[in-house]
Amino acid sequence: MFTETKKTMQWGEETLTLETGKIARQADGSVVATLGETSVMANVTFAKEPKPGLDFFPLTVHYQEKYYAAGKVPGGFFKREARPSEKETLTARLIDRPIRPLFVPGFKHETLVMCTVLSHDLVNDPDMVAMIAASAALTISGAPFRGPIGGCRVGFADGEYILNPEIDDMHDLRNNPEQRLDLVVAATRDAVMMVESEAYELSEEEMLGAVTFAHEQIKPVCDLIVEFAEECAKEPYDFTPPDYSALFEAVKAAGEEQMRAAFAIRDKQERTHAISAAKEAIKAQLSEEQLEDANLGAALKKLESVVLRGDVVKNGNRIDGRRLDEIRPIACETGLLPRTHGSALFTRGETQGLVVTTLGTGDDEQFVDALHGNFKSNFLLHYNFPPYSVGEAGRVGPPGRREIGHGKLAWRALQAVLPAATDFPYTIRLVSEITESNGSSSMASVCGGSLSMMDAGVPLKTSVAGVAMGLVLEEDGSYAVLSDILGDEDHLGDMDFKVAGTHDGITSLQMDIKVAGITPEIMRVALAQAREGRMHILGEMDKALSGANEFSVHAPRIETMQIPTDKIREVIGSGGKVIREIVEVSGAKVDINDEGIIKIASPNGDAIQKAYDMIHSIVAEPEEGKIYKGTVVKIVDFGAFVNFFGKRDGLVHVSQIENRRLNHPSDVLKEGQEVWVKLMGFDDRGKVRLSMKVVDQETGEEAKSEEAAD
């Protein structure tokens, strides 16, 4: 009934297995990849006819984590998987980015790649397994895919690179000083295609070494997929890339000069209008047959590419007149918004981000329900890219894949400089509103985010800046690396290479390649040039932070105190009665965890002190020999009971009230009266012994020894 194919190899500490032929046999390609006990099924289907009217490749990648894979039931009311989580969206992008450039140019057939996590051992992250499964499924599907690719994760601890570290080792790197890197690489056997990373101030050489290490580990995976495909791959789909050379020559002859003139305009909006006008002028000179050609869009784009790229490599001329390594003018401003906790406006050329910081308490932490377990995050970064930022009137909706991906890149870049939660017990939320865009807005979010947090008084270790690099690589091997690329240079170039970091090292690296990979030498040049650009941007940012930044008066203050764990029950009280009373009386927010760490938050310092005193009175123990101010709560024949320490009462014996004989305590005391008492000690039964006569009732100071003796 089944014609199965299975291949296995030892990969690092685990066994990697590829299987096909049993499940999803109607898909063009279906592979189940297993690493350890983590299994992911990838299914590939593609339309057998091109989708008419498209000038792009309609590829869709989905990645789904099924909770049954880890023996869990989803949270929420409906108890089923709903919209994609952030992790699922980011993993789908990780798979999409390296495979998209490897389809034969001109392939416009709708293609779907679906990766489903079937089993998760809580040790091996399924994202890299999904990438390998997708690559294998594409390779055997018959689609015009020039792969295969492989993918792996790399850690860096004690000066050693680690292949596919365990999930626990990669979780919350900010609080794991031994692990300095979470790097994901996708590559063919010959070249690197994609890099994504979170790093903790690694040098350029350490980052390049990690990428090189990853590529070496990926090569045997690519060999395994090829060996696997030799036994079970379908016949290649009969696809011949369209030949539109004649159409391109007609387009070039009709409007090359006008297109060059348009690209010579330095202002983005004017240039965009001029390019559109040049395209219309070209179309006006074409025949009806040429206008109806499905490849007209590709021919026009090729003309744009030829015009932009030619001058860059040959003459070093960029469309806005800058040198290859020149950064656009930068303007930084902090403290724009009076009611926010922190704000910054970062402008680099025609790219601008308004980044706002909000400081919250433990109640504001984000709860993440993940396949490998639930956890909380106290650092959030949300990125918004409205249509007006590029002068368009488009649809506004919930954040898309691009916004989630750009926000996560900026989040990774800023992780390395955040203070420890024990030193700064706040939840930090950054919102980056992109108000203009022509070039990397994610790197503007990094720069603006660093400035905004410092404006809010967050004690960052240092500033972080980011820069986007580009590449134009010609067929003869000549190339040019561009610093701080424009949108057109990104769109028509061969690489998007984003580097963020501090003065001391790299905190994030993201690379996407649109050609069949780049060499280590090109990467080395790009990293060195990116470092120069980063240092320049950091210098401009430092000018905006010349003075010390204080906390906003509107931000909550948080006081942290540690209590013995056996006192937690007393602070909370039966059914939470005591802690609710503390909150109501003081007006502060109070949060207590299982370790006995209490966070008291309020914009009002008096409220914090009130809550602190109330908690301290519950958990603290009175000290023998210390003087306290108390209240008489009950008078009896043999003395008076005084409430002197929180809810603790003690007896002042009639002989300890005054230095004279009293007929009855009521001779000098009445209930509700405030008195000074000294804790003399405890009797055999642990009862408190207090004395009034050894304390001057006027001053609260200990009476002189001769007065006490009297």
C-alpha positions in Angstrom: 0.0 0.0 0.0 2.9 2.4 0.8 6.1 2.9 -1.0 8.3 4.4 1.7 11.7 6.0 1.6 13.7 6.7 4.7 17.2 8.1 5.2 19.1 8.7 8.5 22.3 10.4 9.6 24.0 11.3 12.9 23.9 15.1 13.2 25.6 16.5 16.3 24.2 14.7 19.4 21.0 13.6 17.7 19.8 11.4 14.8 18.3 13.2 11.8 15.7 11.2 9.8 13.8 12.0 6.6 10.8 9.9 5.6 8.2 10.0 2.8 5.7 7.8 1.1 3.2 7.0 3.9 1.6 10.3 4.8 -0.1 13.0 2.6 0.5 11.1 -0.6 -1.6 13.6 -2.7 0.7 16.5 -2.0 3.4 17.1 -4.6 6.0 16.6 -1.9 5.6 15.4 1.7 8.4 14.7 4.1 8.5 14.0 7.9 11.8 15.1 9.4 12.8 13.9 12.9 15.6 15.2 15.1 15.7 13.3 18.4 12.0 13.0 19.2 10.9 16.2 17.5 9.1 15.5 14.2 7.8 18.0 11.7 5.8 17.2 8.5 6.2 19.4 5.5 3.8 19.3 2.6 4.4 21.1 -0.7 1.8 21.8 -3.5 2.1 24.0 -6.5 -0.3 25.0 -9.2 0.4 23.5 -12.6 -0.5 26.7 -14.4 0.9 30.2 -13.7 -1.4 32.7 -12.0 -2.3 35.3 -14.7 -1.4 39.0 -14.1 1.3 38.5 -11.5 4.7 40.1 -11.6 5.9 38.3 -8.4 6.2 34.7 -7.2 3.1 33.7 -5.2 4.8 31.6 -2.6 3.1 31.1 0.8 4.8 29.3 3.8 2.9 28.3 6.9 4.4 26.8 10.1 2.0 25.3 12.7 2.7 24.1 16.2 0.1 21.6 17.3 -0.2 21.4 21.1 -0.7 17.7 21.0 2.9 17.5 19.8 4.0 18.2 23.4 1.1 16.5 25.1 -0.6 19.8 25.9 -4.2 21.2 25.6 -4.3 24.7 24.1 -5.3 27.5 26.5 -8.2 29.9 25.9 -12.0 29.3 25.8 -12.2 27.2 22.6 -9.2 25.0 23.5 -7.9 24.8 19.9 -5.1 26.4 18.0 -6.2 29.8 16.7 -4.3 32.5 14.8 -0.6 32.0 14.4 1.6 32.8 17.4 4.6 35.2 17.1 6.9 32.1 17.1 4.9 30.5 14.2 4.9 33.7 12.2 8.6 34.2 12.7 9.4 30.6 11.8 7.3 30.8 8.6 9.4 33.8 7.6 12.6 31.9 8.5 11.7 29.2 6.0 10.3 31.5 3.3 13.3 33.8 3.1 16.0 31.3 2.0 13.8 29.2 -0.3 12.2 32.0 -2.2 15.3 33.1 -4.2 16.0 29.4 -5.1 13.0 29.0 -7.4 13.8 29.4 -11.1 13.2 33.0 -12.1 9.9 33.5 -13.9 8.1 30.8 -12.0 4.7 32.4 -11.2 2.8 29.3 -10.2 1.0 29.5 -6.8 3.0 27.4 -4.4 2.2 26.4 -0.8 4.5 25.0 1.8 2.9 23.8 5.1 5.0 22.7 8.0 3.2 21.0 11.0 4.9 20.1 14.2 3.8 16.5 15.0 6.0 15.7 18.0 8.1 17.8 20.3 10.7 16.4 22.8 11.1 19.8 24.5 14.9 19.6 23.7 15.2 20.1 19.9 13.5 23.3 18.6 11.2 22.3 15.7 11.9 25.4 13.7 15.1 24.1 12.2 13.6 20.6 11.7 10.7 22.3 9.8 13.2 24.1 7.5 14.9 20.9 6.7 11.6 19.1 6.1 10.4 21.9 3.8 13.6 21.8 1.8 13.4 18.0 1.4 9.7 18.2 0.4 10.5 20.9 -2.2 13.4 18.9 -3.5 11.3 15.7 -4.2 8.1 17.6 -5.4 9.3 18.2 -8.9 9.0 22.0 -8.5 11.7 24.1 -10.2 13.6 24.5 -6.9 17.3 25.0 -7.1 18.0 23.6 -3.6 18.2 21.9 -1.4 19.0 24.0 1.6 19.7 23.0 5.2 19.3 25.0 8.4 20.8 24.9 11.9 21.0 26.8 15.1 24.4 27.8 16.7 25.2 28.8 20.3 28.5 30.3 21.6 29.7 29.6 25.1 33.2 29.5 26.6 34.7 30.4 23.2 33.2 27.3 21.5 30.4 27.1 18.9 27.6 24.7 19.8 25.5 23.0 17.1 21.7 22.9 17.8 21.8 23.8 21.5 18.9 22.6 23.6 15.8 24.9 23.9 16.4 25.6 27.6 19.9 26.8 26.8 18.5 29.3 24.3 15.6 30.5 26.4 16.0 34.0 28.1 19.7 34.5 27.0 19.7 37.9 28.8 19.8 36.0 32.1 22.3 33.4 31.0 25.7 35.1 30.8 27.5 31.9 29.7 25.5 31.7 26.5 26.2 34.6 24.2 24.6 33.7 20.9 21.4 32.4 19.3 22.2 32.2 15.6 20.1 30.6 12.9 21.6 30.0 9.4 20.1 28.6 6.2 22.4 27.6 3.3 22.8 25.5 0.2 25.8 23.3 0.0 27.7 26.1 -1.7 26.6 29.3 0.0 24.8 30.9 2.9 21.3 32.2 2.1 19.9 33.6 5.4 21.1 34.5 8.8 19.1 35.6 11.9 20.6 36.1 15.3 20.5 37.4 18.9 23.9 38.1 20.2 25.6 39.6 23.3 28.3 41.9 21.9 30.2 39.5 19.8 33.0 40.7 17.6 32.8 40.7 13.8 35.2 37.8 13.6 33.2 35.8 16.2 30.0 36.3 14.2 31.6 35.4 10.9 33.1 32.3 12.6 29.6 31.3 13.8 28.2 31.6 10.3 31.1 29.6 8.8 30.7 26.9 11.5 26.9 26.7 10.7 27.6 26.3 7.0 30.0 23.4 7.6 27.3 21.6 9.7 24.6 22.2 7.0 26.6 20.6 4.2 26.0 17.0 5.3 22.3 17.8 5.7 22.1 19.0 2.1 23.9 15.8 1.0 21.4 13.7 2.9 18.5 15.4 1.1 20.1 14.9 -2.3 20.6 11.2 -1.4 17.0 11.0 -0.2 15.7 12.7 -3.4 17.6 10.3 -5.7 15.4 7.5 -4.5 12.0 9.2 -4.3 11.9 12.5 -6.2 9.1 13.0 -8.8 9.9 13.9 -12.3 10.8 17.6 -12.6 7.9 19.8 -13.7 8.3 20.8 -17.3 9.0 24.5 -16.8 11.0 26.7 -19.1 11.7 30.2 -17.9 10.1 32.8 -20.2 12.4 34.4 -22.7 11.5 38.1 -22.8 14.8 39.3 -24.1 13.2 40.9 -27.2 10.6 42.6 -25.0 13.3 43.9 -22.7 15.3 45.3 -25.6 12.2 47.1 -26.8 11.6 48.5 -23.3 15.2 49.5 -23.0 15.2 51.3 -26.3 12.0 53.1 -25.5 12.9 54.5 -22.2 16.4 53.9 -20.9 17.4 57.6 -21.0 14.2 58.7 -19.3 14.7 56.0 -16.6 18.3 57.1 -16.0 17.1 60.7 -15.6 14.4 59.5 -13.1 16.9 57.6 -11.0 19.2 60.7 -10.9 16.6 62.5 -8.9 17.7 62.4 -5.2 14.3 63.1 -3.5 12.4 59.9 -3.0 8.9 61.2 -3.8 10.0 63.0 -6.9 12.1 60.0 -8.0 9.1 57.7 -7.5 6.8 59.9 -9.6 9.5 60.2 -12.3 10.0 56.5 -12.5 6.3 56.0 -12.8 6.2 58.6 -15.6 9.1 56.9 -17.3 7.2 53.5 -17.2 4.1 55.2 -18.7 6.2 56.8 -21.4 7.8 53.4 -22.3 4.3 51.7 -22.4 3.1 54.4 -24.8 5.8 53.4 -27.3 5.1 49.6 -27.2 2.7 47.7 -29.4 -0.6 46.2 -28.1 1.0 42.8 -28.3 3.9 43.9 -26.1 1.6 45.6 -23.6 -0.4 42.4 -23.2 2.8 40.3 -22.6 2.7 38.8 -19.1 6.5 39.5 -18.8 6.2 43.3 -19.2 6.4 43.9 -15.5 9.6 41.8 -15.3 11.1 43.6 -18.3 10.4 47.0 -16.6 11.9 45.9 -13.3 14.9 44.5 -15.2 15.4 48.0 -16.7 15.2 49.6 -13.3 17.8 47.1 -12.0 20.2 47.6 -14.9 20.0 51.4 -14.5 20.5 51.4 -10.7 23.1 48.6 -10.5 25.4 49.5 -13.4 26.6 52.8 -12.1 27.0 51.4 -8.6 29.6 48.7 -9.4 31.4 50.5 -12.3 31.5 54.0 -11.0 30.6 53.9 -7.3 27.6 56.2 -8.0 24.5 55.8 -5.9 21.1 57.2 -6.8 21.2 59.8 -4.0 24.8 60.8 -4.7 26.4 59.3 -1.6 29.6 57.3 -1.4 29.3 53.5 -1.0 30.1 53.7 2.7 28.4 57.0 3.5 25.5 57.2 6.1 22.7 59.7 5.4 22.3 62.7 7.7 21.0 61.8 11.2 18.9 63.8 13.6 18.0 62.6 17.1 15.6 64.1 19.6 14.4 62.8 23.0 11.7 63.9 25.4 9.2 64.9 22.7 6.0 63.7 24.4 5.2 65.2 27.8 3.0 62.5 29.2 4.9 59.4 28.1 7.6 57.8 30.2 10.1 58.1 27.5 10.1 59.1 23.8 12.6 59.6 20.9 12.5 60.7 17.3 15.2 59.2 15.2 15.6 60.4 11.6 18.1 59.1 9.1 17.7 60.6 5.7 14.1 59.8 4.7 13.6 57.1 7.3 12.1 58.2 10.6 10.8 56.4 13.7 9.0 57.8 16.7 9.7 55.3 19.5 7.8 55.5 22.8 8.7 53.7 26.1 6.2 52.7 28.7 7.3 51.3 32.1 4.9 48.9 33.8 4.8 46.6 36.8 4.9 42.8 37.0 1.1 42.8 36.2 2.0 44.1 32.7 4.4 41.2 31.8 3.4 39.3 28.8 2.3 35.7 29.3 3.5 33.4 26.5 1.8 30.0 26.0 4.5 28.2 24.1 4.8 24.6 23.0 7.8 24.0 25.2 6.1 25.6 28.2 4.6 28.8 29.5 6.8 31.8 30.5 6.6 35.6 31.0 8.4 38.4 29.2 9.1 41.8 30.7 10.4 43.4 27.5 8.0 44.0 24.6 8.7 45.8 21.3 5.9 46.5 18.9 6.6 47.9 15.4 4.0 49.7 13.3 4.4 50.5 9.6 1.4 52.7 8.5 0.8 53.4 4.8 1.5 57.1 5.1 5.1 56.4 6.0 5.7 55.7 2.3 3.2 58.3 1.0 0.5 55.7 0.2 -3.1 55.4 1.0 -3.3 51.6 1.8 -5.3 49.4 4.1 -4.7 49.5 7.8 -5.1 46.3 9.7 -3.5 44.1 12.4 0.2 43.6 12.3 1.4 41.5 9.4 4.3 39.1 9.0 6.6 41.9 8.0 5.8 44.1 11.1 6.2 41.1 13.4 9.5 40.2 11.9 10.9 43.7 12.0 9.8 44.2 15.5 11.4 41.0 16.6 14.7 42.0 14.9 14.8 45.2 16.9 13.8 43.3 20.1 16.8 41.0 19.6 19.1 43.9 19.0 18.2 45.6 22.3 18.2 42.6 24.5 21.9 42.6 25.3 21.9 46.0 27.0 18.9 45.7 29.2 19.4 45.8 33.0 18.7 42.6 35.0 15.2 42.3 36.3 16.6 42.2 39.9 18.2 45.7 39.3 15.3 47.2 37.3 12.1 45.4 38.2 9.9 47.0 35.5 8.1 45.7 32.5 9.4 47.7 29.5 7.2 48.2 26.4 8.6 49.9 23.3 6.3 51.0 20.4 8.0 52.1 17.2 5.8 54.2 15.0 7.5 54.4 11.5 6.5 57.8 10.3 8.8 57.9 7.2 10.5 55.1 5.4 13.1 54.9 2.7 15.6 52.3 3.9 15.8 50.2 7.0 13.0 51.2 9.4 13.9 48.2 11.7 17.3 49.6 12.3 15.7 53.1 12.9 13.6 51.3 15.5 16.8 50.0 17.2 18.3 53.4 17.4 15.1 55.1 18.4 14.4 52.4 21.0 17.8 52.8 22.6 17.3 56.6 22.8 13.7 56.3 24.1 14.6 53.9 26.9 17.4 56.1 28.0 15.0 59.0 28.0 12.7 57.0 30.2 15.5 56.5 32.7 16.1 52.8 31.9 19.7 52.0 33.0 20.9 50.5 29.8 24.5 49.2 29.7 25.2 51.4 26.6 23.6 52.7 23.4 22.7 50.4 20.5 22.6 51.4 16.9 21.8 49.5 13.7 22.6 49.9 10.0 21.4 48.1 6.9 23.9 47.1 4.3 23.3 46.2 0.6 25.1 44.4 -2.2 25.3 44.6 -5.9 26.9 41.4 -7.3 27.6 41.2 -11.0 27.9 38.0 -13.0 31.7 38.5 -13.5 32.1 38.5 -9.7 32.6 42.2 -9.2 30.6 43.7 -6.4 29.9 46.8 -4.3 28.8 46.8 -0.7 26.5 49.7 0.2 26.0 51.2 3.6 22.6 52.5 4.8 20.7 51.3 1.8 17.7 53.1 0.3 14.5 51.3 -0.4 15.3 51.1 -4.1 18.7 49.7 -3.4 17.2 47.1 -1.2 14.5 46.2 -3.8 16.8 46.0 -6.8 20.0 44.8 -5.0 21.2 41.3 -4.1 21.4 41.4 -0.3 19.8 42.9 2.8 22.3 42.7 5.5 21.3 44.3 8.8 23.8 44.7 11.7 23.0 46.2 15.1 25.3 46.5 18.1 27.1 48.7 20.6 30.6 50.2 20.6 31.9 46.8 21.9 30.2 44.3 19.6 27.3 43.0 17.6 23.9 42.3 19.3 21.9 41.2 16.2 22.7 40.2 12.6 20.1 39.5 9.9 21.0 38.6 6.4 18.8 37.8 3.3 20.3 36.9 0.0 18.5 37.2 -3.3 21.2 35.4 -5.3 22.7 32.0 -4.9 24.6 33.0 -1.8 27.7 35.2 -1.1 31.2 34.3 -0.1 32.8 34.8 3.3 35.0 37.5 1.9 31.9 39.6 0.9 30.5 39.0 4.4 33.8 40.1 6.0 33.8 43.3 3.9 30.1 44.0 4.8 30.7 43.4 8.5 33.7 45.8 8.6 31.8 48.5 6.6 28.8 48.0 8.9 30.9 48.5 12.0 32.2 51.9 10.6 28.6 52.9 9.9 27.4 51.8 13.4 30.2 53.8 15.1 29.2 56.9 13.2 25.5 56.5 14.2 26.3 55.8 17.8 28.3 59.1 17.9 25.3 61.0 16.6 23.0 59.3 19.1 25.4 60.1 22.0 25.1 63.8 21.2 21.3 63.6 22.0 22.1 62.0 25.4 24.5 64.5 26.8 22.6 65.0 30.1 21.4 62.5 32.6 17.8 61.4 32.1 15.4 61.1 35.1 12.3 59.1 35.6 9.1 60.6 34.3 6.9 61.8 37.1 4.1 59.7 35.4 6.0 56.4 35.5 5.4 54.1 38.4 8.1 53.7 41.1 8.8 50.2 42.1 10.3 49.2 45.5 11.5 45.7 45.9 11.7 43.8 49.3 12.6 40.3 50.2 10.7 38.4 52.9 11.1 34.9 54.3 9.1 32.4 52.3 7.4 31.2 55.4 5.9 34.7 55.8 4.3 34.7 52.4 1.1 33.2 53.7 0.8 35.9 56.4 1.3 38.8 53.9 -1.4 37.3 51.5 -3.8 36.4 54.3 -6.8 34.0 54.1 -8.3 34.4 50.6 -6.0 37.3 49.9 -7.6 39.4 52.6 -4.4 41.0 54.0 -2.8 41.9 50.7 -6.0 43.4 49.5 -6.1 45.5 52.6 -2.6 46.7 52.0 -3.4 47.7 48.5 -6.6 49.5 49.5 -5.0 51.4 52.4 -1.7 52.3 50.8 -2.9 52.9 47.2 0.1 51.0 45.8 0.2 47.9 43.6 1.7 44.9 45.4 3.0 41.8 43.7 4.6 38.8 45.5 6.2 35.7 44.0 7.0 32.2 45.3 10.5 33.3 46.3 9.3 35.9 48.7 10.2 38.9 46.4 7.7 41.6 46.8 7.4 44.5 44.3 5.5 47.6 45.4 4.6 50.0 42.6 3.1 53.5 42.5 3.9 56.9 41.1 3.4 58.2 44.7 6.4 57.6 46.9 4.2 58.0 50.1 2.0 55.1 48.9 5.0 52.9 48.4 6.3 53.7 51.9 2.9 53.0 53.4 2.7 49.6 51.8 6.3 48.8 52.7 5.7 49.7 56.3 2.5 47.6 56.5 4.3 44.6 55.0 7.3 45.1 57.2 5.2 45.2 60.3 3.7 41.8 59.3 7.0 40.0 58.5 9.5 41.7 60.8 10.2 40.5 64.3 10.5 43.0 67.2 14.0 43.5 68.5 14.9 43.1 72.2 16.1 46.4 73.8 14.5 48.6 71.1 12.0 51.4 71.9 8.6 51.4 70.1 5.6 53.7 70.0 2.5 51.8 70.8 -1.2 52.2 71.7 -2.9 51.0 74.8 -5.6 48.5 73.6 -6.7 47.0 76.9 -6.3 47.7 80.7 -6.5 45.0 83.3 -5.8 44.9 87.0 -2.2 43.7 86.6 -1.2 46.0 83.8 -2.0 47.2 80.3 -1.7 45.5 76.9 0.0 47.7 74.3 -0.1 47.2 70.5 3.5 48.2 69.7 4.6 46.4 66.5 2.2 45.8 63.7 -0.5 43.6 65.0 1.7 42.4 67.9 0.6 43.2 71.5 2.6 43.0 74.7 2.0 43.4 78.4 3.3 46.3 80.4 3.1 45.1 84.0 1.7 47.5 86.5 5.1 47.7 88.1 6.7 48.8 84.8 4.3 51.7 84.1 5.9 54.3 86.4 8.6 54.6 89.0 6.0 54.7 91.8 3.4 52.3 93.2 0.0 52.5 91.4 -3.3 51.3 92.8 -4.5 50.5 89.3 -3.1 51.0 85.8 -6.1 53.2 84.9 -4.8 55.8 87.3 -2.4 57.0 84.5 -3.6 55.1 81.4 -6.6 54.8 79.3 -7.5 52.8 76.2 -6.3 54.4 72.9 -3.6 56.3 74.6 -0.2 56.4 72.8 2.8 55.5 74.9 6.5 54.7 74.5 7.6 51.2 75.5 10.9 49.3 75.5 11.0 45.6 74.6 12.6 44.0 77.7 12.5 40.5 76.4 10.3 37.4 76.4 9.2 35.2 79.3 9.5 31.4 79.5 6.3 31.1 77.4 7.4 33.5 74.7 5.2 36.3 75.9 6.5 39.8 75.3 7.7 41.9 78.3 7.4 45.7 77.9 8.3 48.6 80.1 7.2 52.2 80.1 9.1 53.5 83.0 12.5 53.1 81.4 11.5 55.4 78.5 11.0 59.2 78.7 7.3 59.5 77.7 7.9 63.0 76.4 10.8 62.3 74.1 10.6 58.6 73.4 14.2 58.3 74.5 15.5 55.9 77.1 15.3 57.4 80.6 18.5 58.0 82.5 19.6 55.2 84.7 19.1 57.0 88.0 15.5 57.9 87.0 14.8 54.4 86.1 16.3 53.2 89.4 14.0 55.6 91.3 
